[in-house]
Amino acid sequence: MTQEQGNGPGAGRRSDEAVLLVAGAVDLVLEQAEGALRRVRSLLGRSDLGDLAQEVRRDLVLRGRHSGLDPARVVSAESHLELLARRARERERRGGPVGPGGARDAESGAPGDGRGGPGR
């Protein structure tokens, strides 16, 4: 190690600065955590906590309604994989393409090469 890197005039200041930087970051994190704990403690001490939870729930449901999302399309009685399996069985029964591994050409009904496309 050369004298400039390890024992030079700027070496002590750089290491001091690194230690102070880390100490400052730790202090900032602890201060934020303390503030968050104070807020949680004051929230838990409220007598209207149930009412507050209901108000938050209503607000979130209202936001969901205004998002344009159609709940009927999201929540279906049939899981996604069950729906895909049912569609594959229907296609197989009609003689359409089955899919990779046992694909049939939709036009000729001849077995395909398993890559899913006609004539490939």
Secondary structure by P-SEA (a helix, b strand, c coil): cccccccccaaaaaaaaaaaaaaaaaaaaaaaaaaaaaaaaaaaaccaaaaaaaaaaaaaaaaaaacccccccccccccaaaaaaaaaaaaaaacccccccccccccccccccccccccc
